[in-house]
Amino acid sequence: MQHKRSKVNVWDTYVTRKDGGLMHFDILAPVEITDPQLIYEYGQAYLATKGQKGQALAAEQCRFCHVEQLRPDWEEDIASKGFFVIEMEGCE
């Protein structure tokens, strides 16, 4: 059964790429998820999809930013993976 959530936490994330460039992305997760370690795991899962597996991601790179209204286009990923990523810059 899929839960309807109305809000998500946004974690502002910066990671140095293997080529030295900077990646900036937001990790969105249900407001119930407050454990930073789990958010870092989500970030590492995302980085692996971008060929950046193993890059540093911890409190210095990933911080809780704000709460956002859940949007329909995020809901499927959050329901299936637990999180959604908004790519801001350097994520190609």
LINTA-V124122 format. One line per field, one symbol per residue. burial: b if it has 16 or more other C-alpha atoms within 10 Angstrom, else e. A space follows every 50 residues. Layout:
burial=???
//
This chain:
burial=eeeeeebbbbbbbbbbbeeeeebbbbbbbbeeeeeeeebbebbbebbeee ebeeebbbeeebbbeeeeebeeebbeebbeebbbbeeeeebe
//
